[in-house]
Amino acid sequence: MADRTFLDWPFFEPRHRDFADGIAAFADDLGDLAPGHADVDASCREIARRLGAGGWTANAVGDALDVRTLCLAREILAYRGGLADFAFAMQGLGSGPITLFGTNDQKRDWLPRVARGEAIAAFALSEPEAGSDVAALKTTATPDGGDFVIAGEKTWISNGGIADFYCTFARTGEAPGAKGLSCFLIPAETPGLTVAERIETSAPHPLARLRFEDARVPASARIGGAGEGFKVAMSVLDIFRSTVGAAALGFARRALDEASGRAATRRLFGGTLGDLQMVQAMLADMATAVDAAALMVYRAAWTKDAGAPRVTRESAMAKLHATETAQRVVDQAVQIMGGHGVVLGNPVERLYRDVRALRIYEGASEVQKVVIARQHLAAYAERANAKGVDGKGERG
């Protein structure tokens, strides 16, 4: 990573800079782990194991999550390779419900194993007809004696097919909509839970559709209280959504570095590509966009770490801006690279495939705009009411 000056920003403490140095060295030692579809499962397990053995996953699992540390980890790992970022992020997101709401027994049984890379975690929320609209979930969890019987389907589940357990959200019916959901810790070997389909994407990583056919779990498998599933899901996403922006930032920084190297060395018209003013303008736009995205991401992370109970607005802004920015920066890098930018296996070509999904998962860009607008309007209404101003900006 050529530009590390952002680590001197006031968002960070000395411990963050030390962490960044350490995980950057770890990421360099990983080597080239950019598999094709055939060996993605084995590669993901190996990266998770090495992240755990090195002590890095422990930063994403436990009672004191530091969002700036999570963002630094994702940015630096994403710079090195998309699958390394994926493996780290999913261990944190997948075990997030246990970290934030789990019982002592649930934490004791699973979190140390996840931290050590000995167990793979997964977050099973999305369904065929319910992604961003969590309140529309149809998977059910029906009480039966001292158990719950889970029935339904989940899809687009990261780590699907290799996970050791799934934090699964299902309708328990305490109230209509979002207030009638609960979260359950379901081990992968539970009878009735099957991997119905493995889903292949342009940037390979473990992804699957799950089917629950009368999968029985004890009542002790519930994470959080009855009907608190929506609260559990949103609390976890509130922490990890900013980190998606950080992953995008890592991709964008790598693209900028690759494009800068090409511009500095490619000879044409008696000079270098970087001597052309139009290329200089592109690089200037890319560098400015990367810094702006970094400010948004680490503003959100710092706000959460500083004690804000919720950072829904800040994290939504960070994810939206950073992922949209990264898509543009990577595309510009491909343009500067010319034909090399679309050669299979070229770093920029990989980035082009890696970055696209970030504008969709954990809330598509369009959903983030809805979230931001609602937060903005609610805050405006609260301020207006406090000042006695009506909806037209005039005093009543």
Helices and strands as residue ranges (DSSP letters): G 5-8, H 14-30, G 37-39, H 40-53, G 57-60, H 67-80, H 82-101, H 104-115, E 121-124, G 134-136, E 140-144, E 147-158, E 165-171, G 177-180, E 181-187, E 193-198, E 207-218, G 219-221, E 222-223, H 229-265, E 267-268, E 271-272, G 273-275, H 277-305, H 312-337, G 338-342, H 347-356, G 357-359, H 365-387
